[in-house]
Amino acid sequence: MTESETKGQMHTGGCLCGAVRFSVAEAPALFHVCHCDMCRRWSGGPSLSVHVTGGVLFEGEANVTLHRSSDWAERGFCKVCGSNLFYRVVDSEEYMLSVGVLDDQAPFIMEEQYFIDDKPPGYSFANDVPRLTAAEVFAKFAGDDAPD
């Protein structure tokens, strides 16, 4: 399934215990893998996420706990079962939904890997996708605001 084939298709998901459910009408059929230290600590391995730019509707939102992990982002998880739900740019509708909490993960394919220079040597993905270093990730998303 291509990105255009998922336009307008409703995607749903939720945490392990069901206390939090969500739906999103527009999600690209692509996911990114992040190997940075924060994502690995948060998810227990590389983080796989789908970038959604708005329209996430939550049920059981009172069960979502937020952790401010940086100046610009926070991470959401279920306060009942601990499932990692999303990484979000603060004060925006930009969500990176964890692929593993989507009900149907079949349409999603890997597009890029981030922070490849932070990846530990014990695993590798065989997918032939761009592998961006930390400097390349900051340049792509932060432009002139990238740290030195």
N, C-alpha and C positions, 0 to 999 in steps of 0.2 A: 504494500500500500504506500502510495506517495504522500507527500505533505499536502498536496492539493486535494487528494482523495479524503482526507480527514477534516477538511474545512466544513464547519457546520455540523459535524458529527459530535454528539454528546459523549464525553468521557466521564466516567465516575470512578470513585475510589474511596478508600477509608483505611482507618487504622486496624490493627490486629483484633482489638476487642469490639469494634463497632461503635464506640462512643463518639467517634468523629467520622462523618461522611462528607464527601464533597463532589461537586460536578463542575465541569468546565465545557463550554460549547466550542471553543476554538483552541486547539492545541496542535502544534506541528507534530508530524509523525517521526520526529527526530529527538534523540536524547544526547546529552553530553556526559562525559565521565570526568570527574575532578579527582586528582590525586593529591591535592594540597593537604597539609597536616591537619588543618581544622576539619575538613570534610571527612578525612579518614578516621579521626577521633570521634566525630559525630555519628558516622554511619557504621563504624567497625570495619571499614574497607573503603574502596573507592566509592564515591558518590555518583549515582546515575540519576540524572534529572532531565525533565522536560521543561523547557522555558515557555511560560505562559504569560502573556502581557495583559491580563485582566479577565474579568468575568468568572472568577472562582467563587462558587457559592458553597458555603459550609453549613452543615447540619451538626449540631452538637458543638458549636464554636466555643461554648463555655469550657469545654474539655481540652482546648488547645492552649498550651503553655508556650510562651515566646521566650527565647534566649537571645539577647543582643550580643552577637558574636564579633561585631566590628563596628566602626563608626557608621558604616553604610548598610549593614545587613543584620537580619535576625533570622533565627531558625525556629520553626514551629514543630512541636511534637505533642502527642496525646499524653495528657497528664495522668490518664488511667493506666495505659499499657506501655507507654514510652515509645510508641512507633514514631519514627522520623517522617514527618509529613512534607515539609517544604523548607526551602531557603528563600528569603524574600528581601528585596531591596526596600529599605525603610521608607515610609511615606510614599509608596508607589503601589501600583497594581501588578508589579512584576514579580511573579512567583517562579521558582524552580521546583516543580513537584517531583518528589521521589518516584521513580519509575515503579519501584516495588510495591507501592500502595495503590497503584491503578488496578482496577478490576480486570481490564483487558490490556495486557502488555504486548500482545502480538503485533499491533500496527507500528510499534516504535522501533527504529533502527538507530544505531550509533552514528553520530555525525562527526564529533571531535573529541579529543582528549585534552584536558587542561592540566597545567602544572606537571608536565611529564618529567621535568627535572627533579620533582619532589617524590616521584613514584619509587617505592622501595623495590629492590631487585627480585623479590619473591614471587611476583606474578607478572603476567603480560597478557594483553588482549591481542588476538590475531587479526582483528578488523583493520583493514587498510584505510585509515582515516587520518586527517591531520592531527599531529601531536604537538601542541603548543607548550612552550616553556612558560615559566612565570612571567618573564619580561614580555613575551608575546601576548599573553593573556591581558596583562595590564595595558599594553599598547592598544589592543583591540577594543577593550571596554572602557578604559579611562582616558585614552588619548594623552593629552598634555598633563593630566593629573597623575600619571603613573609614578609610583615611587622609584627612587634611584636604586 
